[in-house]
Amino acid sequence: MPFVTIDGIATRYETVGTGPPLLMYAPGGFNATVEAWSTLGIYAKTKLLDHLQAHFTCIMFDRRECGQSGGRVEPLTWAHYVAQGKGLLEHLNIKRAHLMGGCMGCCPVAKFGAMHPGMVQSMVLWWPVGGAKYRIASHARFTEHLAYVKKEGLEAVVALVEKDGQPFGADPRGGPWASVIKHDREFAAQYAKQDSKAYRVTVVGMMRNLFDRDTAPGAEPEDLLKLDMPALVVPGQDASHATSAARYLEECLPKSQYWDVPVAAQTEDVSAKRVMEFLAGAP
């Protein structure tokens, strides 16, 4: 797969299919990779990518700090993830595209719409993350990493990741830069030499930036309420994808369409039909 450097960070990406452009922010939490669209949970079950690439140019990428993409230690916000997707579209000379987010990928899609509405033809928000349980679990993951850093130090984090190779979601001790540590020796060496106290402040800032509410994180409601592009909201129903988060996005997005179908009924045939109908109707 090709790579492009965006804001000094390598982004691994892939384009498949033909037709209007569809920028896809992957599911998978802190392991949001190209492959997740084909292998992870509901996305493997519904085979959405198989159907989408028959009608659209699907633009997928490893989110920064995930998979084979690079990263940089800084207090990340959703706007940082927006910048990566925007930079990829600019690299491909695409001025306007449909956007699709799965799981945690819904957050940067909503923020993208709020920041650059002229570039967004429509939004598909599939199983948006959110809810009180999700916020609590997210904070707990960061807290576990911070405790490990304070007790063992950053060199121990590098040693742990190099030994086990687990992403942040699988082993919180490795932290949000675990995937970059795993495949980039130069980054790992610089990471280990940081000031531990300053690093912990950065991580706390990132946690507060990203997981600051008990509903769907990403964009402020006042910004969402001003958007006029169509949006399809597909609800999940578990501890990470609270139905209340999907309903919140329905409420805040003036041209939202809420697909009120239980998770068990979100089969391949009906899911593909609903998404295609929505995208075909987006101006």
C-alpha positions as CSV (number, residue, x, y, z in Angstrom):
1,M,0.0,0.0,0.0
2,P,1.2,3.5,-0.7
3,F,2.2,6.1,1.9
4,V,1.9,9.9,1.9
5,T,3.4,12.3,4.4
6,I,0.8,14.6,6.0
7,D,1.9,17.3,8.4
8,G,5.2,15.4,8.9
9,I,3.4,12.1,9.6
10,A,3.4,9.1,7.3
11,T,-0.1,7.9,6.4
12,R,-0.6,4.4,4.9
13,Y,-3.6,4.4,2.6
14,E,-5.5,2.4,0.0
15,T,-8.0,3.3,-2.7
16,V,-10.3,0.6,-4.2
17,G,-13.3,0.8,-6.6
18,T,-14.4,3.4,-9.0
19,G,-17.0,6.2,-8.8
20,P,-17.5,9.2,-6.6
21,P,-14.9,9.5,-3.7
22,L,-15.8,8.1,-0.3
23,L,-13.3,8.9,2.5
24,M,-13.5,6.2,5.2
25,Y,-12.4,6.7,8.8
26,A,-11.9,3.2,10.0
27,P,-13.4,1.5,13.1
28,G,-11.4,-0.3,15.7
29,G,-10.8,2.4,18.4
30,F,-7.0,2.9,18.7
31,N,-6.3,0.2,16.1
32,A,-8.2,1.9,13.2
33,T,-6.6,0.3,10.1
34,V,-7.5,-0.3,6.5
35,E,-8.1,-3.9,7.2
36,A,-10.8,-3.2,9.9
37,W,-13.3,-2.4,7.2
38,S,-13.2,-6.1,6.1
39,T,-12.3,-8.0,9.3
40,L,-13.9,-6.3,12.3
41,G,-17.3,-7.3,13.8
42,I,-20.3,-5.7,12.1
43,Y,-18.2,-4.5,9.1
44,A,-17.1,-8.1,8.3
45,K,-20.7,-9.3,8.8
46,T,-22.3,-6.7,6.5
47,K,-19.4,-6.7,3.9
48,L,-20.1,-3.0,3.4
49,L,-16.7,-2.5,1.6
50,D,-17.5,-5.1,-1.0
51,H,-20.7,-3.3,-1.9
52,L,-19.3,0.2,-1.6
53,Q,-16.3,-0.3,-3.9
54,A,-18.7,-1.4,-6.7
55,H,-20.0,2.2,-6.9
56,F,-17.5,4.4,-5.2
57,T,-13.8,5.1,-5.0
58,C,-13.2,4.0,-1.4
59,I,-10.3,5.8,0.3
60,M,-9.2,4.0,3.4
61,F,-6.2,4.7,5.6
62,D,-4.6,3.7,8.9
63,R,-5.4,6.6,11.3
64,R,-2.3,8.3,12.7
65,E,-0.9,6.3,15.6
66,C,-2.6,3.2,14.2
67,G,-1.4,0.3,12.1
68,Q,1.5,1.3,9.9
69,S,0.9,5.1,10.0
70,G,3.2,7.3,11.9
71,G,2.6,9.5,14.9
72,R,3.9,12.3,17.1
73,V,3.6,12.7,20.8
74,E,1.2,15.6,21.3
75,P,-2.2,16.2,23.1
76,L,-4.3,14.9,20.2
77,T,-7.7,16.3,19.4
78,W,-10.3,15.3,16.9
79,A,-9.1,18.1,14.7
80,H,-5.7,16.3,14.3
81,Y,-7.5,13.3,12.8
82,V,-9.5,15.7,10.5
83,A,-6.3,17.2,9.3
84,Q,-5.0,13.7,8.3
85,G,-8.1,12.9,6.2
86,K,-8.2,16.4,4.7
87,G,-4.5,16.1,3.8
88,L,-5.2,12.7,2.1
89,L,-8.0,14.2,0.0
90,E,-5.7,17.1,-1.0
91,H,-3.0,14.6,-2.0
92,L,-5.4,12.8,-4.2
93,N,-6.7,16.1,-5.7
94,I,-10.2,15.6,-4.4
95,K,-12.1,18.7,-3.5
96,R,-15.3,17.2,-2.1
97,A,-16.2,13.7,-1.0
98,H,-18.7,11.6,0.9
99,L,-17.4,10.7,4.3
100,M,-18.0,7.5,6.3
101,G,-17.0,6.7,9.8
102,G,-17.2,3.4,11.7
103,C,-17.1,3.2,15.5
104,M,-14.6,5.8,16.8
105,G,-14.2,6.9,13.2
106,C,-17.5,8.7,13.5
107,C,-15.9,11.3,15.8
108,P,-13.5,12.7,13.2
109,V,-16.1,12.5,10.5
110,A,-18.5,14.7,12.5
111,K,-15.7,17.1,13.3
112,F,-14.6,17.1,9.6
113,G,-18.2,18.2,8.7
114,A,-18.1,20.9,11.2
115,M,-14.6,22.2,10.2
116,H,-14.8,21.9,6.4
117,P,-18.5,21.6,5.4
118,G,-17.7,22.6,1.8
119,M,-15.6,19.4,1.4
120,V,-18.3,17.1,2.7
121,Q,-21.0,15.8,0.4
122,S,-22.6,13.6,3.0
123,M,-21.8,11.6,6.1
124,V,-22.4,8.0,7.1
125,L,-22.0,7.5,10.8
126,W,-22.1,3.8,11.5
127,W,-22.2,2.7,15.1
128,P,-20.9,6.0,16.6
129,V,-19.1,5.5,19.9
130,G,-20.4,7.2,23.0
131,G,-22.3,6.9,26.2
132,A,-21.3,7.1,29.9
133,K,-19.8,3.6,29.9
134,Y,-17.7,4.4,26.9
135,R,-16.3,7.6,28.5
136,I,-15.6,5.7,31.7
137,A,-13.8,2.9,30.0
138,S,-11.8,5.3,27.8
139,H,-10.6,7.2,30.8
140,A,-9.7,3.9,32.6
141,R,-7.6,2.9,29.7
142,F,-5.6,6.1,29.8
143,T,-5.3,5.9,33.6
144,E,-3.9,2.4,33.4
145,H,-1.2,3.6,30.9
146,L,-0.4,6.6,33.1
147,A,0.0,4.5,36.2
148,Y,2.3,2.1,34.3
149,V,4.5,5.0,33.1
150,K,4.7,6.5,36.5
151,K,5.7,3.2,38.1
152,E,7.9,1.7,35.4
153,G,9.0,4.5,33.1
154,L,8.9,5.1,29.4
155,E,11.7,2.7,28.6
156,A,9.6,0.0,30.1
157,V,6.7,1.0,27.8
158,V,9.0,0.6,24.8
159,A,10.2,-2.8,26.0
160,L,6.7,-4.0,26.6
161,V,5.5,-3.0,23.2
162,E,8.5,-4.4,21.4
163,K,8.0,-7.7,23.3
164,D,4.2,-8.1,22.9
165,G,3.3,-5.8,20.1
166,Q,-0.2,-5.0,21.3
167,P,-2.1,-1.8,20.3
168,F,-3.4,0.5,23.0
169,G,-6.9,-1.0,22.9
170,A,-5.6,-4.5,23.6
171,D,-3.1,-3.6,26.3
172,P,-3.5,-0.1,27.8
173,R,-0.1,-0.2,29.4
174,G,1.5,0.4,26.0
175,G,-0.3,3.7,25.5
176,P,-1.7,5.5,22.5
177,W,1.6,5.5,20.6
178,A,2.1,1.7,20.9
179,S,1.6,1.0,17.2
180,V,4.2,3.6,16.2
181,I,6.7,2.3,18.8
182,K,6.2,-1.2,17.3
183,H,7.2,-0.4,13.7
184,D,9.4,2.7,14.0
185,R,12.6,2.2,15.9
186,E,13.7,5.8,15.6
187,F,10.4,7.0,17.1
188,A,10.7,4.3,19.9
189,A,14.1,5.6,20.8
190,Q,13.0,9.2,21.0
191,Y,9.8,8.2,22.9
192,A,11.9,6.5,25.6
193,K,14.0,9.6,26.1
194,Q,11.2,12.0,26.9
195,D,10.7,13.6,30.2
196,S,8.2,11.4,32.0
197,K,6.3,14.1,33.8
198,A,5.8,16.2,30.7
199,Y,4.7,13.1,28.8
200,R,2.0,12.3,31.5
201,V,0.7,15.9,31.2
202,T,0.4,15.4,27.4
203,V,-1.5,12.1,27.8
204,V,-3.9,13.6,30.3
205,G,-4.6,16.5,27.9
206,M,-5.3,14.0,25.1
207,M,-7.7,12.0,27.2
208,R,-9.6,15.1,28.2
209,N,-9.6,16.4,24.6
210,L,-11.0,13.2,23.1
211,F,-13.3,11.9,25.8
212,D,-15.0,14.9,27.3
213,R,-18.7,13.9,27.4
214,D,-21.2,11.2,28.0
215,T,-22.6,11.3,24.5
216,A,-21.0,11.1,21.1
217,P,-17.6,12.9,21.2
218,G,-16.1,14.7,18.2
219,A,-17.8,18.0,17.4
220,E,-19.7,20.6,19.5
221,P,-23.5,20.5,19.2
222,E,-23.6,24.1,18.2
223,D,-21.4,23.3,15.2
224,L,-23.4,20.3,14.2
225,L,-26.7,22.2,14.4
226,K,-25.4,24.5,11.6
227,L,-24.6,21.8,9.1
228,D,-26.8,21.2,6.0
229,M,-25.3,18.1,4.4
230,P,-27.3,14.9,4.7
231,A,-26.2,12.3,7.3
232,L,-27.1,8.7,7.8
233,V,-26.9,7.5,11.5
234,V,-26.8,3.8,12.1
235,P,-27.0,2.9,15.8
236,G,-25.1,0.3,17.7
237,Q,-26.2,-1.0,21.1
238,D,-23.4,-2.0,23.5
239,A,-21.1,-0.5,26.1
240,S,-19.0,1.3,23.5
241,H,-21.7,2.2,21.0
242,A,-24.6,3.5,23.1
243,T,-27.8,4.0,21.2
244,S,-28.1,7.3,23.0
245,A,-24.9,8.5,21.2
246,A,-26.6,7.8,17.8
247,R,-29.8,9.5,18.9
248,Y,-27.7,12.5,19.9
249,L,-26.2,12.8,16.5
250,E,-29.7,12.5,14.9
251,E,-30.9,15.3,17.1
252,C,-27.9,17.6,16.4
253,L,-27.6,17.1,12.6
254,P,-30.5,18.9,10.9
255,K,-30.5,16.7,7.8
256,S,-29.9,13.4,9.6
257,Q,-31.6,10.2,8.7
258,Y,-31.8,7.7,11.6
259,W,-31.9,4.1,10.5
260,D,-34.0,2.7,13.3
261,V,-33.1,-1.0,12.9
262,P,-31.9,-3.3,15.7
263,V,-28.3,-4.5,15.5
264,A,-29.5,-8.1,14.9
265,A,-31.4,-6.9,11.8
266,Q,-28.5,-5.1,10.3
267,T,-27.7,-7.9,7.9
268,E,-25.6,-7.6,4.7
269,D,-28.4,-7.2,2.2
270,V,-30.5,-4.6,4.1
271,S,-27.4,-2.7,5.3
272,A,-25.9,-2.4,1.8
273,K,-29.3,-1.4,0.3
274,R,-29.8,1.3,3.0
275,V,-26.4,2.8,2.6
276,M,-26.5,2.8,-1.2
277,E,-30.0,4.4,-1.2
278,F,-28.7,7.2,1.1
279,L,-25.5,7.9,-0.8
280,A,-27.4,7.9,-4.2
281,G,-29.7,10.5,-2.8
282,A,-27.0,12.8,-1.4
283,P,-26.7,15.9,-3.7
